[in-house]
Amino acid sequence: MNNDVEQKEVDVVTSARKFVTLMLEKAVEVCEQCGKCPASCPISRHIGSFNPRQMIAKASLGRIEELLKSEVIWTCTSCLKCGERCPLNLSPYDVILILRNVAIRAGYDHPIGYDEFINTVIEKGVPQQPQSVRTRTGERRDRASLGLSPATSPRDIEKFSETLRNIIKGRELV
């Protein structure tokens, strides 16, 4: 790696550390570390290394780079149960989402398939096209037969795709 790339990574991590620390300043003051977030998390039940409460604690202690390098930030399924159960309406998911963005911008590894997922969203406007579901009786049902409106992509897919590409590249949007 050349010095410019290394310096960029250091700058991104330093900026991320400051931003996340600032963001967490208020949350850390009020977070009681009650344990409701990991207790409600379906991933925490099956993967011992994933604990939203511990991630908040690490972030509040300034251990941002440790989180950025770890696979743990990519383990969250975005179910948002952590925020729903929090008696103080805090959300470890918000922290995880920011850490993911910072990790990508800093050039840290991310899961295989993540780029493909992002490219699908850029091209189609949705992560996955709706599929039929199987009922308890074994019958296949689509959205229309369930009384749901058709799934739609963004109205202006070109503008949507361009905006998403700019966000990914870290450009300022006007």
C-alpha positions in Angstrom: 0.0 0.0 0.0 1.3 3.5 -0.8 1.4 6.3 1.7 -1.5 8.2 0.2 -3.8 5.2 0.6 -2.6 4.5 4.1 -3.1 8.1 5.1 -6.6 8.1 3.7 -7.4 5.0 5.8 -6.0 6.7 8.9 -8.0 9.8 8.2 -11.2 7.8 7.6 -10.8 5.8 10.8 -10.0 9.0 12.8 -13.0 10.8 11.4 -15.2 7.8 12.1 -13.9 7.5 15.6 -14.8 11.1 16.3 -18.2 10.9 14.6 -19.3 7.7 16.3 -18.0 8.9 19.6 -19.9 12.2 19.2 -23.0 10.3 18.2 -22.8 8.0 21.1 -22.0 10.7 23.7 -25.6 11.1 24.6 -26.5 7.5 24.2 -23.7 6.3 26.4 -24.7 8.7 29.1 -28.2 7.2 29.2 -27.6 3.6 28.2 -28.1 1.5 31.3 -26.5 -1.6 29.7 -29.7 -3.4 30.8 -29.2 -6.3 28.3 -32.6 -6.1 26.6 -30.9 -5.6 23.2 -29.0 -8.9 23.2 -31.9 -10.6 24.9 -34.2 -9.7 22.0 -31.7 -10.2 19.2 -32.2 -13.4 17.3 -28.6 -13.5 16.2 -27.2 -13.2 19.8 -29.0 -16.3 20.7 -27.1 -18.3 18.0 -23.8 -16.5 17.6 -22.1 -15.9 20.9 -19.7 -13.3 19.5 -22.6 -11.0 18.4 -23.8 -8.8 21.3 -25.3 -5.4 20.5 -24.7 -4.2 24.1 -21.0 -5.1 23.9 -20.8 -3.2 20.6 -22.2 -0.1 22.2 -19.8 -0.5 25.1 -16.8 -0.9 22.7 -17.9 2.1 20.7 -18.3 4.2 23.8 -14.8 3.3 24.9 -13.4 4.5 21.5 -12.6 1.0 20.3 -14.0 1.9 16.8 -11.2 0.4 14.8 -11.6 -3.0 16.5 -15.2 -3.0 15.5 -14.4 -1.9 11.9 -12.0 -4.8 11.5 -14.3 -7.4 13.0 -16.9 -9.4 11.2 -19.4 -8.7 14.0 -20.8 -5.6 12.4 -21.8 -7.6 9.3 -23.6 -10.2 11.4 -26.7 -8.0 12.2 -29.8 -8.9 10.2 -31.3 -5.4 10.6 -34.4 -6.8 12.4 -34.5 -3.7 14.6 -35.6 -5.6 17.7 -32.8 -4.1 19.7 -34.3 -0.6 19.3 -37.8 -1.8 19.9 -37.0 -3.4 23.2 -34.7 -0.6 24.5 -36.4 1.2 27.4 -34.6 4.4 26.4 -35.3 4.1 22.7 -31.7 3.8 21.7 -30.7 1.6 18.8 -27.5 -0.4 18.4 -28.6 -0.9 14.8 -27.9 2.8 14.1 -24.4 2.4 15.4 -23.9 -0.8 13.4 -25.1 0.8 10.2 -22.7 3.7 10.6 -19.8 1.3 11.4 -20.6 -0.6 8.2 -20.5 2.5 6.1 -17.2 3.7 7.7 -15.7 0.2 7.3 -16.4 0.2 3.6 -15.1 3.8 3.1 -11.9 2.9 5.0 -11.4 -0.2 2.8 -11.9 -2.9 5.5 -13.1 -6.3 4.4 -16.8 -6.9 4.0 -18.7 -10.1 3.4 -18.5 -11.9 0.1 -21.6 -11.1 -1.9 -22.1 -7.7 -0.4 -21.0 -5.9 -3.6 -23.4 -8.1 -5.6 -26.2 -7.2 -3.3 -25.5 -3.5 -3.6 -25.2 -3.8 -7.4 -28.6 -5.5 -7.5 -30.1 -2.6 -5.6 -28.5 -0.1 -7.9 -29.7 -1.9 -11.0 -33.2 -2.9 -10.0 -34.0 -0.5 -7.1 -34.8 -3.4 -4.7 -32.6 -6.1 -3.1 -34.7 -8.9 -4.4 -37.8 -9.3 -6.5 -41.0 -10.5 -4.6 -41.4 -14.2 -4.5 -44.4 -16.4 -4.0 -44.9 -17.9 -0.6 -46.1 -21.3 0.5 -49.1 -21.4 2.8 -49.6 -23.9 5.6 -51.6 -26.0 3.3 -48.8 -26.1 0.8 -50.4 -23.7 -1.7 -48.2 -21.1 -3.5 -49.5 -17.5 -3.2 -48.2 -14.4 -4.9 -48.7 -10.7 -3.8 -51.9 -10.2 -5.8 -53.6 -13.4 -4.4 -52.7 -12.2 -0.9 -54.4 -8.8 -1.5 -51.1 -6.9 -1.6 -50.3 -4.2 -4.1 -47.6 -4.9 -6.7 -44.1 -4.3 -5.6 -42.6 -1.3 -7.3 -39.1 0.0 -8.1 -38.2 3.7 -7.8 -40.0 5.8 -10.3 -36.8 7.2 -11.8 -34.4 4.2 -11.6 -31.7 6.1 -13.4 -31.7 8.9 -10.9 -32.0 6.4 -8.0 -29.0 4.4 -9.3 -26.9 7.5 -9.9 -27.7 8.8 -6.3 -26.9 5.4 -4.8 -23.6 5.2 -6.7 -22.7 8.7 -5.5 -23.5 7.8 -1.9 -21.3 4.7 -2.2 -18.5 6.7 -3.6 -18.8 9.2 -0.7 -19.6 12.2 -2.9 -21.4 15.2 -1.6 -24.9 15.3 -3.0 -26.4 18.6 -4.1 
